[in-house]
Amino acid sequence: MTNPTATLLISCPDQRGLVAKIANFIYSNGGNIIHADQHTDFGAGLFLTRIEWLLAGFNLPRDLIGPAFNAIAQPLGAKWELHFSDTIPRIAIWVSRQDHCLFDLIWRHRAKEFIAEIPLIISNHTGLKPIAEQFGIDYHHIPLTKDNKAEQEIYQLELLRRYNIDLVVLAKYMQIVSEDFISKFPQIINIHHSFLPAFIGANPYHRAFERGVKIIGATAHYATADLDAGPIIEQDVVRVSHRDTVEDLIRKGKDLERVVLARAVRSHLQNRVLVYGNRTVVFE
């Protein structure tokens, strides 16, 4: 990466002068801001912003940027994250039997639509192992039952540590991740095959068909202890009609799932998602 940048994601109680204080921190240290966006949630009384600047010419070394900004953030009551564009995230993709989201993420990665490494695929089935082998990705088959789930999640966490994973993508991983696991590794994006909050849980296309809906959707969200209830990152819909069968809904839904999951992963990797409460701001 020829022009690495630093990005701050910040949320704090809304008050006067916030934009000036944050921008002045970068300006006074010789930084050149190349992207800035902000949002005020008046109901929550929160100011949320993403600001990105070039590291070339910035006076502070990387290891001092965080401590220096924290001196400004603390009096403001701010929560903040600092990211560097040339830090390459490492992704683990978790799958079950369906391959459409897995293929899509790998293809987009190989096309350099997002910058990351994908060293690991985990599955509770063996059927998708040939895909991992085709692309030179390590594949770990971890069968799950109600009796071994706790033990297997310990092993899954060990694999994430061993491979230095930053983000888990549940690409049609048809298992519930436990609250204990999420508390230990919260950076998890899930794709759900409906327009949440409608039709949570299993078989949403069959239930949508039975309900006679005129649109179906897909939702990418961060995983939480509550099933399909985490902060939403991306959603989209497509129209359906009375002529569509359940199979038609599934086919159209798979197309949506690919696109919605890819958008969510890209936004996350570009540090454009700011979570507050159970909501997100996704900066363009």
Secondary structure, DSSP 8 states (H G I E B T S, - for coil): --S-EEEEEEEEE--TTHHHHHHHHHHHTT-EEEEEEEEEETTTTEEEEEEEEE-TT-SS-HHHHHHHHHHHHHHHT-EEEEEETTS--EEEEEESS--HHHHHHHHHHHTTSS--EEEEEEESSSTTHHHHHHTT-EEEE----TTTHHHHHHHHHHHHHHTT--EEEESS--S---HHHHHH---EEEEESSSTTTT-SS-HHHHHHHHT-SEEEEEEEE--SSTT-S-EEEEEEEE--TT--HHHHHHHHHHHHHHHHHHHHHHHHTT-EEEETTEEEE--
